[in-house]
Amino acid sequence: MGNMTNRYVVNAVGKGGQIYLTHCQDKHTLKKWVAEHKHELIMNELKIIDKKRHPLLKLFSFNK
């Protein structure tokens, strides 16, 4: 088995109070997961963390 790393971490809250924590390898699988679970999630509570993002960009990024 090769080196399997997950780039994106998804932390979300469902409409019924469920907590979702999942990992995605690339942007395509991330968009697919969000599209499949969109009706179950509170979109304002959705957090996506890019683990390979440059640290300086994290410092200067703006949150909602």
Backbone torsions as a table, in degrees:
resi	resn	phi	psi	omega
1	MET	NA	138.0	-177.7
2	GLY	-79.1	-175.7	178.9
3	ASN	-77.3	102.8	-177.6
4	MET	-98.0	110.0	176.8
5	THR	-120.1	145.5	177.9
6	ASN	-105.4	125.3	-175.7
7	ARG	-84.0	-41.6	-174.0
8	TYR	-106.1	138.1	173.5
9	VAL	-114.2	126.8	-178.7
10	VAL	-110.1	125.1	176.8
11	ASN	-124.1	118.6	-175.4
12	ALA	-141.2	160.1	176.6
13	VAL	-117.2	132.2	179.4
14	GLY	-84.9	167.0	-178.7
15	LYS	-66.8	-25.5	178.7
16	GLY	-94.4	9.6	-179.9
17	GLY	93.7	3.0	179.0
18	GLN	-69.2	150.4	176.6
19	ILE	-111.8	126.5	179.2
20	TYR	-108.5	130.9	174.0
21	LEU	-135.4	117.2	-178.9
22	THR	-143.0	165.9	-179.6
23	HIS	-124.7	140.9	178.0
24	CYS	-128.7	143.7	-177.2
25	GLN	-80.2	-36.6	-177.3
26	ASP	-143.4	175.8	-175.3
27	LYS	-66.5	-32.7	-179.9
28	HIS	-64.2	-47.0	179.1
29	THR	-68.9	-31.5	176.4
30	LEU	-63.3	-49.7	179.3
31	LYS	-63.3	-36.2	178.9
32	LYS	-65.7	-43.2	179.9
33	TRP	-64.6	-43.2	-179.7
34	VAL	-64.8	-41.1	179.7
35	ALA	-64.2	-38.0	-179.9
36	GLU	-70.3	-30.6	-175.5
37	HIS	-108.5	9.3	-174.8
38	LYS	-58.7	-38.9	-178.1
39	HIS	-72.9	-15.8	-179.2
40	GLU	-97.4	-11.5	-171.2
41	LEU	-105.1	152.4	166.9
42	ILE	-89.9	109.1	-171.1
43	MET	-66.1	-25.9	177.4
44	ASN	-70.8	-21.4	-178.8
45	GLU	-97.8	5.9	-178.9
46	LEU	-79.8	125.3	177.2
47	LYS	-123.3	128.1	177.5
48	ILE	-119.6	123.7	-177.6
49	ILE	-112.1	125.6	177.0
50	ASP	-94.3	110.5	-175.5
51	LYS	-73.6	-18.3	-178.4
52	LYS	-101.5	12.9	178.9
53	ARG	-73.2	142.7	-178.1
54	HIS	-64.4	137.5	-176.7
55	PRO	-59.4	-34.1	178.4
56	LEU	-67.6	-34.6	176.7
57	LEU	-68.0	-33.7	176.2
58	LYS	-64.6	-37.7	-177.9
59	LEU	-66.0	-38.7	-175.9
60	PHE	-98.1	6.8	-178.6
61	SER	-78.7	152.5	179.9
62	PHE	-105.6	134.4	176.8
63	ASN	-97.4	158.3	178.8
64	LYS	-64.8	NA	NA
